[in-house]
């Protein structure tokens, strides 16, 4: 099995790239969706988050209100580190279990995990290959403002809270540039899939 880490800056187009890789036949999982699950009521991270950040982060139906939590953690490095310390170990465990499951189901699979912070946490080292998705800073800012309904200042703060994409690109085995639109990105991803398939096929069973 070939394991691939997919990362990049916020609003860079990672989810679109992940969807294309899924269409092409890769096994895929989104770390953000895993994080949603580990923060649900009844999960260990849920009670720890309430203890750390208070009842104010609870929304309708008892679910964690991610917008409220985001407003807290993106305004403070220490709060963001506290969140990561609670959530990331659970996400990592869930991802590891998923990789084991895929390996049993299809030993020749290309398994792709989309995780925004794999460079920052060092978890990129467990992957055979790392793909970094990026776009121009102006487009990233515009996408984030539109997607999350943020002011320019709030969007800039969220981008600044992450490792610069220029730094992430240093760790890339492959790069996908999404600035030129859907079709250009699709062409790049199809080429990436061919390269990953070739690399996987060279590995012993």
Rosetta blueprint (number, residue, H / E / L):
1 X L
2 X E
3 X E
4 X E
5 X E
6 X E
7 X E
8 X E
9 X L
10 X L
11 X L
12 X L
13 X L
14 X H
15 X H
16 X H
17 X H
18 X H
19 X H
20 X H
21 X H
22 X H
23 X H
24 X L
25 X L
26 X L
27 X E
28 X E
29 X E
30 X E
31 X H
32 X H
33 X H
34 X H
35 X H
36 X H
37 X H
38 X H
39 X L
40 X L
41 X L
42 X L
43 X L
44 X H
45 X H
46 X H
47 X H
48 X H
49 X H
50 X H
51 X H
52 X H
53 X H
54 X L
55 X H
56 X H
57 X H
58 X E
59 X L
60 X H
61 X H
62 X H
63 X L
64 X E
65 X L
66 X H
67 X H
68 X H
69 X H
70 X H
71 X H
72 X H
73 X H
74 X L
75 X L
76 X L
77 X H
78 X H
79 X H
80 X H
81 X H
82 X H
83 X H
84 X H
85 X H
86 X H
87 X H
88 X H
89 X H
90 X H
91 X H
92 X H
93 X H
94 X H
95 X H
96 X H
97 X H
98 X H
99 X H
100 X H
101 X H
102 X H
103 X H
104 X H
105 X H
106 X L
107 X L
108 X L
109 X L
110 X E
111 X E
112 X E
113 X E
114 X E
115 X L
116 X L
117 X L
118 X H
119 X H
120 X H
121 X H
122 X L
123 X H
124 X H
125 X H
126 X H
127 X L
128 X L
129 X E
130 X E
131 X E
132 X E
133 X E
134 X E
135 X L
136 X L
137 X H
138 X H
139 X H
140 X H
141 X H
142 X H
143 X H
144 X H
145 X H
146 X H
147 X H
148 X H
149 X L
150 X L
151 X L
152 X H
153 X H
154 X H
155 X H
156 X H
157 X H
158 X H
159 X H
160 X H
161 X L
162 X L
163 X L
164 X L
165 X H
166 X H
167 X H
168 X H
169 X H
170 X H
171 X H
172 X L
173 X L
174 X E
175 X E
176 X E
177 X E
178 X L
179 X L
180 X L
181 X L
182 X H
183 X H
184 X H
185 X H
186 X H
187 X H
188 X H
189 X H
190 X H
191 X H
192 X H
193 X H
194 X H
195 X H
196 X H
197 X H
198 X H
199 X H
200 X H
201 X H
202 X L
203 X L
204 X L
205 X L
